[in-house]
């Protein structure tokens, strides 16, 4: 991917994506470019941003990340030097607990 080589030439070491969504819709909300020292670099090239978006969605697809029902949120981190990818996916769900009580009508009246 040309975008990866271009970023490496600019001194970018890591990409950090944040994604969020629910109810069958969700998206990559942000992409952060990081140098080796942790300094953030602005992504100002729309064509490059589009390529990086596609890469992020490819990673989400590979991990079977879906935004169905209550959805999910999380981060993708890509180390451009080693090629390592880490995905943290937090799946939202609704849970409940059940309590039963038993007593007599006489106790209430």
N, C-alpha and C positions, 0 to 999 in steps of 0.2 A: 504494500500500500504506500503510495507516494507521500501521503500525509504523514505517516510515521517517520519516514526518512527526513522530511522537511522539518518536523518538530525536533528530531534529534540534532540536526544541523543548527537549530536555533538554541540548543542547550537545554531543551525540555527533557526531563527524565521520567516524569510520571503524569498520568492523566487521572483525574478523579471526577467521576460522574455521580450526580444525585438524581434518583428517579422516584416518582410518586404517582399514585393514582388509585381509583376504585370505580366500581360500577361499570366495568367493561371499558373504561377509558383511563389512560395514564400516559405518562411521557417522561423522557429525560428532561429534567428541569434545569440542570446546569452542568457545564463541563469546566473543570478547573485545570489549568496547565501549571505544572510545578517544575522548577529547576531543582538541581541536586541539593541546593542549600535550603529548599523549602519555599523560596520566593515564588509568589504567584505571578503568572504572566497572562495578560489579557488576550482573548481570542477575538481578533478583529477582522478575520478573513471569512466572509460568508461561505465560500466554496469549501474551505478547510473545515469550517464548522459543520457543514452538511456531511462531509466524509466522516468526521468524528462521530456525528449523530448516528450514521449508518453502522459504524463499528460498535457503538454502544448498544443499539437495538439487536445486532447480531449476537452479542454476548448475552443479552437478556433472553433471546430465543434459545440459545444453546443451554441455558440454565432453566428453561421452562418457567420463566417469570411471567406471570399473567396478572392483570389488574382486575380480575373478575370479583364480583360480590363486594366485600369490604375492602378489597384491594391489598396493596402492599407498598412498601417504600424501602429505599436502601441506597447503597453505594456500590460502584464498581471502581476498582483501582487497577490501573494498568502500568506496570513498570516497563518503559520502552527499552531499557538497556537489557534486562534479563528476559523480557517477554512474558513475565508472570502476570496473571490476571487473578484478582480476588473479587468475589461478589458477596456482598452481605444483603440478604433479602429478608425483610421483616413482613411476614404475612399477617394481615389483620383478620380477625374472626370474632364472631359474637359467641359468647359463652353464657351459661346460666347455671344456677344451682337450685335444687329443689329441697324444700323443707316440708315435712308433714307434721301435723299436730293432731292429737286425739284427746278429746275430753267429752264430758257429758253436757247436755243442755242445762241440767240443774246447776252446773258450775258457772254458767254464764248468767242465768236468771237470778 
